[in-house]
Amino acid sequence: MNSVGLVTARSMHFNDPLTLQSGAVIGDYTLIYETYGELNADKSNAVLICHALNASHHVAGYYADQPQNIGWWDNMVGPGKPVDTTRFFVIGINNIGSCFGSTGPMHTNPATGKPYGHHFPLVTVEDWVRAQSLLADKLGIYRFAAVMGGSLGGMQALAWSMMFPERLAHCVAIASTAKLTAQNIAFNDVARQAILTDPDFHEGHFYEHGVVPVNGLRVARMIGHITYLSNTDMSEKFGRELRMGQYQFGFGVEFEIESYLHYQGEKFSSYFDANTYLLITRALDYFDPAAPYGGDLTRAFANAQSAFLLVSFTTDWRFPPESTRAIVQALINNRRQISCAEIDAPHGHDAFLLDDKRYHDLIRAYFDRIWFDTFKREAS
Amino acid sequence: MNSVGLVTARSMHFNDPLTLQSGAVIGDYTLIYETYGELNADKSNAVLICHALNASHHVAGYYADQPQNIGWWDNMVGPGKPVDTTRFFVIGINNIGSCFGSTGPMHTNPATGKPYGHHFPLVTVEDWVRAQSLLADKLGIYRFAAVMGGSLGGMQALAWSMMFPERLAHCVAIASTAKLTAQNIAFNDVARQAILTDPDFHEGHFYEHGVVPVNGLRVARMIGHITYLSNTDMSEKFGRELRMGQYQFGFGVEFEIESYLHYQGEKFSSYFDANTYLLITRALDYFDPAAPYGGDLTRAFANAQSAFLLVSFTTDWRFPPESTRAIVQALINNRRQISCAEIDAPHGHDAFLLDDKRYHDLIRAYFDRIWFDTFKREAS
């Protein structure tokens, strides 16, 4: 119910080269995206949703041939949902370097005729945002009503506000941060090391060997997953529950939490690309818009024009409320219009994907305000 | 200075079989240990130091042929140090299953004539404590002035107080816990998975293949190491410092924290045994003395007779102060004599190994009291 229903992924090809922050050039490329709702006549009701590490353009609804494949933010986006598709024209976009359709490491490198693999150039949050802006150009959308994302998606929303200040009215960044901590980088590093040292990785050219670095991906995902959940939530859900009721004195699955992590690791390794994992975690590491300003986040936001909604979750130890507070302070210093909330939710970083009532009520109220302030006022 | 100086590891062989908690039997075995200071006439000044995951019997001093190989708690144990070897006879012991000399996975399995490898039976904290008590028997020590340890070593001290209540006057458990949380188990699990899925692990029989699962051990240690350090400390020490001053846009070492973790991982994989890592992390997982009492830790400590010193560190997110508070509460419920402290130290779990002044002053004061209360009073 209240689903956007059946959706179809779309594709946009770009013939002009994209020069990346690294200096590398992607000659031509394709972006995959989905849209929900109707673009209004003056193209002012568009909302761009940016995805996080393991998600895609498939934000809401389901596919005709995959009725179980529900979009990753289906609880947030749809008719009557917090981001209401009867009001807004919502775009989900898949980033370059991903493994869900947009040009990425498993696609053919025109220079060699073989898959890019490990030779796919490193892309940054800012590169993604530039590519997204080019898609917006092709769709004839100059200014978004909002650019929105959680976690790495939130970084993209923040980058939009700095790179294209006049192209968004609202920036909505949830469970995000303006830079990774040493601990965040450390977890990404270990996950990458698990992949890079898997003999089946073949220096990133495993496609040609007909194998997948399953063990590395599995360990990487397990590490990631631990950081997505709160300690409390994990204790409440799994505690020290035993699979067999008593110790088996071996190295098989003893505890329910092990079983859960193995399942998550295996599922992930069956669909996610190892090169994409490396690329995206590096993009996370690199994001640090204050760096060119000597670490001064206030200066980094100096040109921002949009209004902001910033949301964090008390039990998120990956990007904790302090990370969001630093952003809020920088925006206050710039006298931006800000709404912010620290939501006391038990689910850790993953809370941004769940439908906690207070969280969804907040997003709903914020988008109600965007709607009434901007569109109803114009209409009346 | 103030070192116990030159030390020599000793060896004690046991011909009688040890039946383990799992039901497995070790036919005969050897324990390696070191001693510092002099045992007094009535053998009442002995302090047993139990080691944590990657340590050994080599608690203090150095070896004639390895002057750089300083004991792991050399800052704590020595003449004039918090545990003063001019007063106490201190014993460091290496546990069964370890890779530092006591009978373990790389030793010959008498049943096959080959190294035990993966067939070495799983040992628990309680098994270690029983073996330690048999060593004490051979040394003619019935009652320890104190049994002491940090982290997993603290678990052994706690187990002593429950299993052999009349054989210790004081139990000193630092940065420890009465049971692992789901998150603790999850981290151990991922570390083990990295080892178990390393092709060089050969199901635990890598010795015969002349290889070592270096990649698995390396990833395991990196994961562990992240959990030993506090987020704050890591941020202060490494922050987002770059190796080359600017992004290299690759998957080599970019950040100083990566360099540090790789160094730690490589060092560890060069000396630590993979089967031992598996065994010891499982012993950590299994420790849960309240389990037989329906999770009631108060009942688990019902027979404890010793006095207790419990120390935790505010930034330890592996075994945080709450874990210690649960132990303190159970001991209060049993009306035990307790001293406890939560020390506001920045160094996370590793703080128990460092010489923070408040921490060492506390341990010193506690052992002063043991000395004056017990021995000076007797002497006067």
Boltz contact constraints between the chains, C-beta under 6 A:
constraints:
  - contact:
      token1: [A, 22]
      token2: [B, 249]
      max_distance: 6.0
  - contact:
      token1: [A, 122]
      token2: [B, 249]
      max_distance: 6.0
  - contact:
      token1: [A, 181]
      token2: [B, 235]
      max_distance: 6.0
  - contact:
      token1: [A, 182]
      token2: [B, 234]
      max_distance: 6.0
  - contact:
      token1: [A, 182]
      token2: [B, 235]
      max_distance: 6.0
  - contact:
      token1: [A, 182]
      token2: [B, 238]
      max_distance: 6.0
  - contact:
      token1: [A, 182]
      token2: [B, 239]
      max_distance: 6.0
  - contact:
      token1: [A, 182]
      token2: [B, 257]
      max_distance: 6.0
  - contact:
      token1: [A, 183]
      token2: [B, 231]
      max_distance: 6.0
  - contact:
      token1: [A, 183]
      token2: [B, 234]
      max_distance: 6.0
  - contact:
      token1: [A, 185]
      token2: [B, 255]
      max_distance: 6.0
  - contact:
      token1: [A, 185]
      token2: [B, 257]
      max_distance: 6.0
  - contact:
      token1: [A, 186]
      token2: [B, 226]
      max_distance: 6.0
  - contact:
      token1: [A, 186]
      token2: [B, 257]
      max_distance: 6.0
  - contact:
      token1: [A, 186]
      token2: [B, 261]
      max_distance: 6.0
  - contact:
      token1: [A, 189]
      token2: [B, 258]
      max_distance: 6.0
  - contact:
      token1: [A, 190]
      token2: [B, 222]
      max_distance: 6.0
  - contact:
      token1: [A, 190]
      token2: [B, 223]
      max_distance: 6.0
  - contact:
      token1: [A, 193]
      token2: [B, 219]
      max_distance: 6.0
  - contact:
      token1: [A, 194]
      token2: [B, 219]
      max_distance: 6.0
  - contact:
      token1: [A, 197]
      token2: [B, 215]
      max_distance: 6.0
  - contact:
      token1: [A, 199]
      token2: [B, 199]
      max_distance: 6.0
  - contact:
      token1: [A, 215]
      token2: [B, 197]
      max_distance: 6.0
  - contact:
      token1: [A, 219]
      token2: [B, 190]
      max_distance: 6.0
  - contact:
      token1: [A, 219]
      token2: [B, 193]
      max_distance: 6.0
  - contact:
      token1: [A, 219]
      token2: [B, 194]
      max_distance: 6.0
  - contact:
      token1: [A, 222]
      token2: [B, 190]
      max_distance: 6.0
  - contact:
      token1: [A, 223]
      token2: [B, 190]
      max_distance: 6.0
  - contact:
      token1: [A, 226]
      token2: [B, 186]
      max_distance: 6.0
  - contact:
      token1: [A, 231]
      token2: [B, 183]
      max_distance: 6.0
  - contact:
      token1: [A, 234]
      token2: [B, 182]
      max_distance: 6.0
  - contact:
      token1: [A, 234]
      token2: [B, 183]
      max_distance: 6.0
  - contact:
      token1: [A, 235]
      token2: [B, 181]
      max_distance: 6.0
  - contact:
      token1: [A, 235]
      token2: [B, 182]
      max_distance: 6.0
  - contact:
      token1: [A, 238]
      token2: [B, 182]
      max_distance: 6.0
  - contact:
      token1: [A, 239]
      token2: [B, 182]
      max_distance: 6.0
  - contact:
      token1: [A, 247]
      token2: [B, 286]
      max_distance: 6.0
  - contact:
      token1: [A, 249]
      token2: [B, 22]
      max_distance: 6.0
  - contact:
      token1: [A, 249]
      token2: [B, 122]
      max_distance: 6.0
  - contact:
      token1: [A, 251]
      token2: [B, 278]
      max_distance: 6.0
  - contact:
      token1: [A, 255]
      token2: [B, 185]
      max_distance: 6.0
  - contact:
      token1: [A, 257]
      token2: [B, 182]
      max_distance: 6.0
  - contact:
      token1: [A, 257]
      token2: [B, 185]
      max_distance: 6.0
  - contact:
      token1: [A, 257]
      token2: [B, 186]
      max_distance: 6.0
  - contact:
      token1: [A, 258]
      token2: [B, 189]
      max_distance: 6.0
  - contact:
      token1: [A, 261]
      token2: [B, 186]
      max_distance: 6.0
  - contact:
      token1: [A, 278]
      token2: [B, 251]
      max_distance: 6.0
  - contact:
      token1: [A, 286]
      token2: [B, 247]
      max_distance: 6.0
